Amino acid sequence: MVQKIKKLVYSKTAMDSLIVLGGSGFSSLFGFIFVIIVANQMGPEDFGIYSTLINYVVFLSAVVDLGVSFSLVRFVQDSES
């Protein structure tokens, strides 16, 4: 049982997951610091406009995607088989 756990912890999938998790954490920290700096430089009214524009872009990117990324993953997976 210990051997299985050790093999799982040191697997390529676990290492890749750790890299993705670390990158996500770094990105979140950097985004948090960026928002604080931008908010201090712009002021409340300008930051509200900036925040609204960013939220519209994020919303539109989710709507425009419409499952294309999922379909692309399935297509690549099927083509490798």
C-alpha positions as CSV (number, residue, x, y, z in Angstrom):
1,M,0.0,0.0,0.0
2,V,2.8,2.4,0.9
3,Q,4.5,1.6,-2.4
4,K,1.3,2.4,-4.4
5,I,1.0,5.8,-2.6
6,K,4.7,6.6,-3.2
7,K,4.3,5.6,-6.8
8,L,1.3,7.8,-7.2
9,V,2.9,10.8,-5.4
10,Y,6.0,10.7,-7.7
11,S,4.1,10.0,-10.9
12,K,4.3,12.3,-13.9
13,T,0.6,13.3,-13.5
14,A,1.2,14.4,-9.9
15,M,4.2,16.4,-10.9
16,D,2.3,18.1,-13.8
17,S,-0.6,18.8,-11.4
18,L,1.7,20.4,-8.9
19,I,3.2,22.6,-11.7
20,V,-0.3,23.7,-12.8
21,L,-1.3,24.4,-9.2
22,G,1.8,26.4,-8.5
23,G,1.3,28.4,-11.7
24,S,-2.4,29.1,-10.8
25,G,-1.4,30.2,-7.3
26,F,1.3,32.6,-8.8
27,S,-1.1,34.0,-11.3
28,S,-3.7,34.6,-8.6
29,L,-1.2,36.3,-6.3
30,F,0.1,38.5,-9.2
31,G,-3.5,39.4,-10.2
32,F,-4.3,40.4,-6.6
33,I,-1.3,42.6,-6.3
34,F,-2.0,44.1,-9.8
35,V,-5.6,45.0,-8.8
36,I,-4.4,46.8,-5.6
37,I,-1.8,48.8,-7.6
38,V,-4.2,49.7,-10.4
39,A,-7.0,50.7,-7.9
40,N,-4.6,53.0,-6.0
41,Q,-3.4,54.6,-9.2
42,M,-6.8,55.1,-10.9
43,G,-9.2,56.1,-8.1
44,P,-12.7,54.6,-7.5
45,E,-14.5,56.0,-10.5
46,D,-11.9,55.0,-13.1
47,F,-11.3,51.6,-11.5
48,G,-15.1,50.9,-11.7
49,I,-15.0,51.5,-15.4
50,Y,-11.8,49.4,-15.8
51,S,-13.4,46.6,-13.7
52,T,-16.6,46.7,-15.8
53,L,-14.7,46.4,-19.0
54,I,-12.6,43.5,-17.8
55,N,-15.7,41.7,-16.6
56,Y,-17.4,42.2,-20.0
57,V,-14.4,40.8,-21.8
58,V,-14.3,37.7,-19.5
59,F,-18.0,37.1,-20.0
60,L,-17.8,37.5,-23.8
61,S,-14.9,35.1,-24.0
62,A,-16.9,32.5,-22.2
63,V,-19.9,33.0,-24.5
64,V,-17.8,33.0,-27.7
65,D,-16.0,29.8,-26.7
66,L,-19.2,27.8,-26.8
67,G,-17.4,24.5,-26.1
68,V,-14.8,24.9,-28.7
69,S,-12.0,24.1,-26.3
70,F,-13.7,20.9,-25.1
71,S,-14.3,19.9,-28.8
72,L,-10.6,20.6,-29.6
73,V,-9.5,18.3,-26.7
74,R,-11.8,15.6,-27.9
75,F,-10.6,16.0,-31.5
76,V,-6.9,15.8,-30.5
77,Q,-7.6,12.8,-28.3
78,D,-9.4,10.9,-31.1
79,S,-6.7,11.7,-33.7
80,E,-4.0,10.3,-31.5
81,S,-5.8,7.0,-31.0
